[in-house]
Amino acid sequence: MNKNLQSTFSTRQYMLSKDYELFYYNDITPQRVNDHSHDYYEFYFFLEGNVSISIEKEIFHLTLGDMVLIPPKVKHHVIIHNTNVPYRRFVLWISQDYYNNLISDSASYSYLVNYVQKTGNYLFHNDLITFNAIQFQIFQLLEEIRFDRFGKEARIPLDVNSLLLHLNRLIYDREHPKTEREQQNLYKNLIYYIDEHVREDLSLEQLANVFYLSKYYIAHTFKEHSGMSVHQYILKKRLQLSKESILAGVRITEAYLACGFKDYSSFFRAFKKEYGISPKEYQETSILQS
């Protein structure tokens, strides 16, 4: 389906729509565009390629998940280092009038633009979890734009606004970390919840729904206080529980499923990596020692 959502690249640097335009480019032989500026906001999301971006003559190398916000009148251009590497990105154009109308409805939409204009920081790095959430919203919007669905005229501006608000909230949360006590309490609550629900779905999405916080903030807080990722902690807890179950005489095939592992191969690899022996070897050694 993604191929149906792709746009044919054009060097056009002006809007045909009065409100917004969204492009999904995947260029096998990328074309170079000269330094330029425009009278609308450009949100640029980098997916793949060997490129840098020059913004007001300062050069930034791009990595997967990077977001760039180019305000009106800011000179910029992309530097393509290798034309033999596919170059993939999303580009969202928002007119000044449309954005100003959003801001008049709620000042929450203005945070990101004000932050960029105040600090001169145009580039925002995102981890894969955070970027996947952004990418999901972009694909939803692309599908509404490209396909003839009932109510698309009403749905598209809702999706545009939702994406813009999501980006504003994301950067606001990064620039306004919770107090140390609040973070410590969150960390303790995460540990308690994971320990109590270790056999259940403990994806970051699920934790975000339980604690009403962003996946990025949960992942950052946990790593900051424990020194390991949420996934690593959950894996260790499940391995410890499975080890105790095997020691108690539970069959291996029952133990790994009861401890939250979905398949034996992933359980086997994780167990052997953690303890240096296979589950079967551990079971046999335990029997001999008892």
Number of C-alpha atoms within 10 A of each C-alpha: 6 9 9 11 15 18 14 9 13 9 9 8 13 11 15 9 10 11 15 19 17 19 18 22 21 20 20 13 12 18 14 12 15 11 15 13 20 17 16 23 21 21 18 19 26 19 20 17 23 17 18 16 18 15 22 14 11 8 14 15 13 22 17 17 22 19 24 21 18 24 21 15 12 15 16 20 18 19 19 18 11 13 16 13 16 16 21 20 20 20 18 17 21 23 19 17 12 13 20 14 11 17 14 11 10 11 10 15 22 17 16 20 16 12 16 16 12 9 8 11 13 18 19 13 14 17 11 14 15 17 20 13 16 20 18 12 17 22 15 14 21 21 18 19 17 12 11 10 11 9 9 16 12 9 14 17 15 13 17 20 14 14 20 21 18 16 16 18 17 18 14 15 14 12 10 8 12 14 9 10 9 11 19 16 12 17 20 14 13 19 17 12 14 19 14 10 14 19 18 13 13 17 13 17 15 13 20 17 12 11 13 10 13 19 20 20 18 23 20 16 22 21 16 14 13 12 11 13 17 22 13 12 18 20 20 14 18 24 23 15 19 25 21 13 18 21 18 11 12 16 13 18 11 12 20 27 15 18 22 22 21 11 11 13 10 11 22 18 14 18 23 14 11 14 13 12 15 17 21 13 12 18 19 13 13 14 11 8 6 6
